[in-house]
């Protein structure tokens, strides 16, 4: 009986290390992912590949409504801080050829961002 208990405890400990909750995205994460986009967002042109890759990563790292609203608020703050243009922000997903659930805009109401809403 003692051996069975030890095996069960060992399995529980192993399972604890294998199942790790997803960490919520943070503002430094969002800024880091959007940083390659800032020149495009300020002056226009063609977004660099690193920018589009960052948007794809941002989309992948925001699977829940809460994650998307958090990322939206961070992106909105960055948009204001870095003085991005509304038109370039709106065109960015199309120029990268992706659909994203987190808008990059200085004027978006992030409380309206949901799990099902997408921007392209």
Secondary structure, 3 states (H helix, E strand, C coil): CHHHHHHHHHHHHHHHHHCCCCCCCCHHHHHHHHHHHHHHHHHCCCCCHHHHHHHHHHHHCCCCHHHHHHHHHHHHHHHHHCCCCHHHHHHHHHHHCCCECCCCCCCCCHHHCCCCCCEC
